[in-house]
């Protein structure tokens, strides 16, 4: 089965001497894995970086066979932030979470375009709040909506927190997430508590029940906001 598409690189691991097994998030095919022969050559290795946008040609004998990719760089993403540990951690985290939670070969254009939009806005000053909203929307798009709007109250203080119960868990939720508004002013404590909230939702809903390892890079991201 042959097809071609644009995609984002979610994971890679060495396979034999000069090949890689990669997982990509394709616009039309969803998450797909395959072999890149020559993936450890200098030319290909340099652009097989997590979150980079690739053009791929996929070849396999049939739908149920593991295929292989021919790859071409469309847009570098991760090299733009090699000197920024915080943004790099965010990119690695999202790629790892998507690679773990997205089902194989099931298209999800909504998540794809949401991910692409976040990557295009990563250079903004308020990027970390866009990251937090991406995680919250990802939770919804994967089929679990925490329905924060039912906790709405009239308030002008977007830096407040409120304890709410979702399923059997109690969370401390930032007011701006309940109101679905980006805060104009932000502090490290607001960012860290926001990250802690979305991380706990993701863990409690998706990772812990299925005994999946949670990305260390995502926890590291929180530690940058002290």
Secondary structure, DSSP 4 states (H G I P E B T S, - for coil): -EEEEEEEEEEEEEETTTEEEEEEEETTTEEEEEEEETTTSHHHHHH--TT-EEEEEEE-SSTTS-EEEEEEEEE--GGGGTT-HHHHHHHHHHHHHHHHHSPBT---HHHHHHHHHHHHTTTSTTHHHHHHHHHHHHHHHTT----GGGG----S-TT-EEEEEETTEEEEEEHHHHHT---SS--HHHHHHHHHHHHHHHIIIIITTTTPPPPHHHHHHHHT--
